[in-house]
Amino acid sequence: NSPSSIESDPYGSGWLASVWPVEHTEALKSLKVGEGAVAWLENEVQRFVEFLACKTSPELVGATLPDGARPVVGSALALDDEGWQEFRNEFVG
């Protein structure tokens, strides 16, 4: 009814169409929610920390992984082209 709602309310009345799967239960099985989502995310962060530690040059490890903690914002910028390719294969798919 109101084309401007696409910009003013994109996640409400601005939807052009809604699509629902025939098998809702099956479609939602792969989604992680609650504690399962938290555990998955924590595991992925740890995998990323270990990945950076292996793929980042030794002099940059301290800058990207201070005190062995969580990576700092922008730490993936220390990866070379091969490291980026491995990151894409390992984490993005």
Secondary structure in CASP SS format (residue, H / E / C, confidence):
PFRMAT SS
TARGET T0000
AUTHOR 0000-0000-0000
METHOD secondary structure of the structure
MODEL  1
N C 1.00
S C 1.00
P C 1.00
S C 1.00
S H 1.00
I H 1.00
E H 1.00
S H 1.00
D C 1.00
P C 1.00
Y C 1.00
G C 1.00
S C 1.00
G C 1.00
W C 1.00
L C 1.00
A C 1.00
S C 1.00
V C 1.00
W C 1.00
P C 1.00
V C 1.00
E C 1.00
H H 1.00
T H 1.00
E H 1.00
A H 1.00
L H 1.00
K C 1.00
S C 1.00
L C 1.00
K C 1.00
V C 1.00
G H 1.00
E H 1.00
G H 1.00
A H 1.00
V H 1.00
A H 1.00
W H 1.00
L H 1.00
E H 1.00
N H 1.00
E H 1.00
V H 1.00
Q H 1.00
R H 1.00
F H 1.00
V H 1.00
E H 1.00
F H 1.00
L H 1.00
A H 1.00
C H 1.00
K H 1.00
T C 1.00
S C 1.00
P H 1.00
E H 1.00
L H 1.00
V H 1.00
G H 1.00
A H 1.00
T H 1.00
L C 1.00
P H 1.00
D H 1.00
G H 1.00
A C 1.00
R C 1.00
P C 1.00
V C 1.00
V C 1.00
G C 1.00
S H 1.00
A H 1.00
L H 1.00
A H 1.00
L C 1.00
D C 1.00
D H 1.00
E H 1.00
G H 1.00
W H 1.00
Q H 1.00
E H 1.00
F H 1.00
R H 1.00
N H 1.00
E H 1.00
F H 1.00
V H 1.00
G C 1.00
END
